């Protein structure tokens, strides 16, 4: 990882007594994993949670 990449930080909140920041690369990795896990969870449970619902196949803009 380059020095520039290590310096990139994402500010999650700037309220209260201090600022919460995380490494941008780590945050995006976490976010991607979380999205994949959520897709897997939906696939496992969608037939029980909403058996008559259909997924919209329109692309997200």
C-alpha positions in Angstrom: 0.0 0.0 0.0 1.4 3.4 -0.9 1.9 6.2 1.5 -0.8 8.3 -0.3 -3.4 5.4 0.1 -2.6 5.1 3.8 -3.3 8.8 4.3 -6.8 8.7 2.8 -9.3 8.8 5.7 -13.1 8.9 5.7 -14.8 11.0 8.3 -17.8 9.1 9.6 -18.9 11.7 12.1 -17.7 15.1 13.3 -20.3 15.5 16.0 -19.9 15.3 19.8 -16.6 15.3 21.6 -14.5 14.3 18.6 -14.2 13.1 15.1 -14.5 9.4 14.0 -12.3 8.6 11.0 -11.4 5.3 9.3 -9.1 4.3 6.5 -10.9 4.8 3.2 -9.7 1.5 1.7 -10.6 -0.5 4.8 -14.1 1.1 4.9 -14.8 0.3 1.3 -13.6 -3.3 1.8 -16.0 -3.6 4.8 -18.8 -2.0 2.9 -18.4 -4.3 0.0 -18.3 -7.4 2.2 -21.4 -6.2 4.1 -23.3 -5.7 0.9 -22.4 -9.2 -0.4 -23.4 -10.7 3.0 -26.7 -8.9 2.8 -27.4 -10.2 -0.7 -26.7 -13.7 0.5 -29.1 -13.2 3.5 -31.9 -11.9 1.3 -31.5 -14.8 -1.1 -31.8 -17.3 1.8 -34.9 -15.7 3.4 -36.8 -13.8 0.7 -39.1 -16.8 0.0 -40.2 -16.8 3.7 -40.3 -13.0 4.3 -42.2 -12.0 1.2 -43.2 -15.1 -0.8 -45.3 -13.2 -3.4 -42.8 -10.3 -3.9 -40.7 -10.1 -7.0 -37.3 -8.5 -7.4 -37.1 -5.5 -9.6 -34.5 -6.2 -12.3 -34.0 -2.5 -13.2 -30.5 -1.3 -13.0 -29.6 1.1 -10.2 -28.6 4.5 -11.3 
